Amino acid sequence: MGVRDAFGEIMRAADAALVVVTAAENGERAGCLVGFHAQSSMSPARYCAWLSKANHTCRVAQRSAYLAVHFLTAADVPLAERFGTLSGDQADKFAGLEVRELAGGVPVLVGCASWLLLRRTVLLDEGGDHVCVTGEPVAAQSGGPFRPLRVSGVGHLVPGHLNTERPHPPTERAP
């Protein structure tokens, strides 16, 4: 088994929890389903989310000073479907959802009991197909313990964009 195959097998077994990341800039809202995210520091508190360069959300988040990370429960498959299969380049993912705007106009999904609002501190593009956004939590809400929605729970979803669908130039909408 090659490194790439072994890496894929290990990542599937890790079965990451899923979140929805939202951002806004100059009235433009965006959000996407994210499987790459983690706490990256305890003191000071920091959290990272890696956003696909193919997604509208990545382009908005690169201009936004804030982003929100919504922690999905096992019951949140419909939100995962909406934010994981629709393209923000062609659809308003927030249509019909109850949201409230926080710092910078970042939409927070009222239906999600647990979320973080991050002030962006670092943006890292090391050349892969995702960009890492690191932020300092400036607001948070916990709905208490929950069973997270995991990658294995949404294997039937077809992404709104493949990771190879990067727009050119990278600040524009994807085709």
C-alpha positions as a Markdown table, in Angstrom:
| # | Residue | x | y | z |
|---|---|---|---|---|
| 1 | Met | 0.0 | 0.0 | 0.0 |
| 2 | Gly | 1.4 | 3.4 | -1.0 |
| 3 | Val | 1.6 | 6.4 | 1.2 |
| 4 | Arg | -1.4 | 8.1 | -0.5 |
| 5 | Asp | -3.6 | 5.0 | 0.0 |
| 6 | Ala | -2.5 | 4.5 | 3.6 |
| 7 | Phe | -3.1 | 8.2 | 4.3 |
| 8 | Gly | -6.6 | 8.0 | 2.9 |
| 9 | Glu | -7.4 | 4.9 | 4.9 |
| 10 | Ile | -6.2 | 6.5 | 8.1 |
| 11 | Met | -8.2 | 9.7 | 7.5 |
| 12 | Arg | -11.4 | 7.7 | 6.7 |
| 13 | Ala | -10.9 | 5.7 | 10.0 |
| 14 | Ala | -10.4 | 9.0 | 11.9 |
| 15 | Asp | -14.0 | 10.0 | 10.8 |
| 16 | Ala | -13.7 | 13.7 | 11.4 |
| 17 | Ala | -16.5 | 15.7 | 12.9 |
| 18 | Leu | -18.1 | 18.2 | 10.5 |
| 19 | Val | -18.8 | 21.9 | 10.9 |
| 20 | Val | -20.3 | 24.7 | 8.8 |
| 21 | Val | -18.1 | 27.8 | 8.5 |
| 22 | Thr | -19.7 | 31.1 | 7.6 |
| 23 | Ala | -18.2 | 34.4 | 6.6 |
| 24 | Ala | -19.3 | 37.8 | 5.3 |
| 25 | Glu | -17.7 | 40.8 | 3.7 |
| 26 | Asn | -19.4 | 44.0 | 2.4 |
| 27 | Gly | -22.8 | 42.3 | 2.6 |
| 28 | Glu | -21.7 | 39.2 | 0.7 |
| 29 | Arg | -22.5 | 36.1 | 2.8 |
| 30 | Ala | -20.9 | 32.6 | 2.4 |
| 31 | Gly | -20.9 | 29.3 | 4.1 |
| 32 | Cys | -19.6 | 25.8 | 3.5 |
| 33 | Leu | -19.4 | 22.3 | 5.1 |
| 34 | Val | -15.9 | 21.7 | 6.5 |
| 35 | Gly | -14.2 | 18.5 | 7.7 |
| 36 | Phe | -10.7 | 20.0 | 8.3 |
| 37 | His | -10.8 | 22.0 | 11.5 |
| 38 | Ala | -9.2 | 21.9 | 15.0 |
| 39 | Gln | -8.3 | 23.8 | 18.1 |
| 40 | Ser | -4.8 | 25.0 | 17.6 |
| 41 | Ser | -3.9 | 26.7 | 20.9 |
| 42 | Met | -5.1 | 26.8 | 24.5 |
| 43 | Ser | -3.5 | 30.0 | 25.6 |
| 44 | Pro | -4.2 | 32.1 | 23.8 |
| 45 | Ala | -7.3 | 30.2 | 22.5 |
| 46 | Arg | -7.1 | 29.7 | 18.8 |
| 47 | Tyr | -9.1 | 27.6 | 16.3 |
| 48 | Cys | -8.4 | 26.7 | 12.7 |
| 49 | Ala | -10.5 | 25.8 | 9.7 |
| 50 | Trp | -9.2 | 24.8 | 6.3 |
| 51 | Leu | -11.3 | 26.0 | 3.4 |
| 52 | Ser | -11.3 | 24.6 | -0.1 |
| 53 | Lys | -9.9 | 27.0 | -2.6 |
| 54 | Ala | -12.8 | 25.9 | -5.0 |
| 55 | Asn | -15.4 | 27.3 | -2.6 |
| 56 | His | -17.0 | 30.7 | -2.6 |
| 57 | Thr | -16.7 | 30.7 | 1.2 |
| 58 | Cys | -12.9 | 30.6 | 0.9 |
| 59 | Arg | -12.8 | 33.7 | -1.2 |
| 60 | Val | -15.2 | 35.6 | 1.1 |
| 61 | Ala | -13.3 | 34.4 | 4.2 |
| 62 | Gln | -10.0 | 35.7 | 2.8 |
| 63 | Arg | -11.5 | 39.2 | 2.8 |
| 64 | Ser | -13.4 | 38.9 | 6.1 |
| 65 | Ala | -12.1 | 39.8 | 9.5 |
| 66 | Tyr | -14.4 | 37.3 | 11.2 |
| 67 | Leu | -15.8 | 33.8 | 10.6 |
| 68 | Ala | -18.2 | 31.6 | 12.5 |
| 69 | Val | -17.7 | 27.8 | 13.1 |
| 70 | His | -21.0 | 25.9 | 13.7 |
| 71 | Phe | -20.6 | 22.5 | 15.3 |
| 72 | Leu | -23.1 | 20.0 | 13.7 |
| 73 | Thr | -24.9 | 17.3 | 15.6 |
| 74 | Ala | -25.8 | 13.9 | 14.2 |
| 75 | Ala | -29.3 | 15.4 | 13.6 |
| 76 | Asp | -28.0 | 18.2 | 11.3 |
| 77 | Val | -27.7 | 16.2 | 8.1 |
| 78 | Pro | -30.0 | 18.7 | 6.3 |
| 79 | Leu | -27.6 | 21.6 | 7.1 |
| 80 | Ala | -24.7 | 19.5 | 6.0 |
| 81 | Glu | -26.6 | 18.8 | 2.7 |
| 82 | Arg | -27.3 | 22.5 | 2.1 |
| 83 | Phe | -23.9 | 23.8 | 2.9 |
| 84 | Gly | -22.0 | 20.8 | 1.4 |
| 85 | Thr | -23.8 | 20.2 | -1.9 |
| 86 | Leu | -25.0 | 23.7 | -3.0 |
| 87 | Ser | -22.5 | 26.1 | -4.5 |
| 88 | Gly | -22.5 | 29.6 | -3.1 |
| 89 | Asp | -21.5 | 30.7 | -6.6 |
| 90 | Gln | -25.0 | 29.8 | -7.8 |
| 91 | Ala | -27.3 | 29.6 | -4.8 |
| 92 | Asp | -28.1 | 31.5 | -1.6 |
| 93 | Lys | -27.4 | 28.8 | 1.0 |
| 94 | Phe | -29.0 | 31.0 | 3.7 |
| 95 | Ala | -32.4 | 31.3 | 2.0 |
| 96 | Gly | -35.1 | 30.3 | 4.4 |
| 97 | Leu | -32.7 | 29.8 | 7.4 |
| 98 | Glu | -32.9 | 31.9 | 10.6 |
| 99 | Val | -29.6 | 33.7 | 11.0 |
| 100 | Arg | -28.4 | 36.5 | 13.1 |
| 101 | Glu | -25.5 | 38.7 | 12.2 |
| 102 | Leu | -22.5 | 39.2 | 14.4 |
| 103 | Ala | -19.2 | 41.1 | 14.0 |
| 104 | Gly | -18.5 | 42.0 | 10.4 |
| 105 | Gly | -22.0 | 40.8 | 9.4 |
| 106 | Val | -21.0 | 37.2 | 9.8 |
| 107 | Pro | -24.2 | 35.0 | 9.8 |
| 108 | Val | -24.7 | 32.7 | 12.7 |
| 109 | Leu | -27.1 | 29.9 | 12.1 |
| 110 | Val | -29.7 | 30.1 | 14.9 |
| 111 | Gly | -30.5 | 26.4 | 14.6 |
| 112 | Cys | -27.0 | 25.4 | 15.6 |
| 113 | Ala | -26.7 | 25.2 | 19.4 |
| 114 | Ser | -22.9 | 25.3 | 19.5 |
| 115 | Trp | -20.7 | 27.8 | 17.6 |
| 116 | Leu | -17.6 | 30.0 | 17.8 |
| 117 | Leu | -17.1 | 33.5 | 16.3 |
| 118 | Leu | -13.5 | 33.9 | 15.4 |
| 119 | Arg | -11.5 | 37.0 | 14.6 |
| 120 | Arg | -9.1 | 36.1 | 11.9 |
| 121 | Thr | -5.5 | 36.2 | 13.1 |
| 122 | Val | -3.6 | 34.2 | 10.4 |
| 123 | Leu | -4.3 | 33.1 | 6.9 |
| 124 | Leu | -2.0 | 30.3 | 5.6 |
| 125 | Asp | -1.8 | 29.1 | 2.0 |
| 126 | Glu | 0.9 | 26.5 | 1.8 |
| 127 | Gly | 0.1 | 25.6 | -1.8 |
| 128 | Gly | -2.4 | 22.8 | -1.3 |
| 129 | Asp | -6.1 | 22.8 | -2.3 |
| 130 | His | -7.2 | 24.3 | 1.0 |
| 131 | Val | -6.4 | 27.6 | 2.9 |
| 132 | Cys | -6.0 | 27.6 | 6.7 |
| 133 | Val | -7.8 | 30.3 | 8.5 |
| 134 | Thr | -6.8 | 30.7 | 12.2 |
| 135 | Gly | -8.8 | 32.8 | 14.5 |
| 136 | Glu | -9.2 | 34.0 | 18.1 |
| 137 | Pro | -12.6 | 33.2 | 19.6 |
| 138 | Val | -14.4 | 36.4 | 20.4 |
| 139 | Ala | -17.9 | 35.0 | 21.1 |
| 140 | Ala | -19.2 | 31.5 | 21.6 |
| 141 | Gln | -22.3 | 29.5 | 22.5 |
| 142 | Ser | -22.4 | 26.0 | 23.8 |
| 143 | Gly | -25.5 | 23.9 | 23.6 |
| 144 | Gly | -23.9 | 21.3 | 26.0 |
| 145 | Pro | -22.6 | 17.9 | 25.1 |
| 146 | Phe | -23.7 | 16.5 | 21.7 |
| 147 | Arg | -23.0 | 13.7 | 19.3 |
| 148 | Pro | -21.2 | 15.3 | 16.3 |
| 149 | Leu | -22.1 | 14.7 | 12.7 |
| 150 | Arg | -19.1 | 12.9 | 11.2 |
| 151 | Val | -17.9 | 12.4 | 7.6 |
| 152 | Ser | -19.2 | 8.8 | 7.6 |
| 153 | Gly | -22.7 | 10.2 | 8.2 |
| 154 | Val | -22.7 | 12.2 | 4.9 |
| 155 | Gly | -20.9 | 9.9 | 2.5 |
| 156 | His | -23.9 | 10.1 | 0.2 |
| 157 | Leu | -23.4 | 13.8 | -0.4 |
| 158 | Val | -22.0 | 15.2 | -3.7 |
| 159 | Pro | -20.0 | 18.4 | -3.1 |
| 160 | Gly | -21.0 | 21.6 | -4.8 |
| 161 | His | -17.5 | 21.9 | -6.2 |
| 162 | Leu | -14.6 | 19.4 | -6.6 |
| 163 | Asn | -11.4 | 20.4 | -4.9 |
| 164 | Thr | -9.8 | 20.8 | -8.4 |
| 165 | Glu | -12.4 | 23.4 | -9.5 |
| 166 | Arg | -10.4 | 26.5 | -8.5 |
| 167 | Pro | -11.5 | 29.7 | -10.2 |
| 168 | His | -9.0 | 31.8 | -12.1 |
| 169 | Pro | -8.1 | 34.4 | -10.8 |
| 170 | Pro | -8.6 | 32.9 | -7.3 |
| 171 | Thr | -10.7 | 35.9 | -6.2 |
| 172 | Glu | -13.5 | 35.2 | -8.7 |
| 173 | Arg | -16.5 | 33.0 | -8.6 |
| 174 | Ala | -16.1 | 29.4 | -9.9 |
| 175 | Pro | -17.8 | 28.4 | -13.2 |
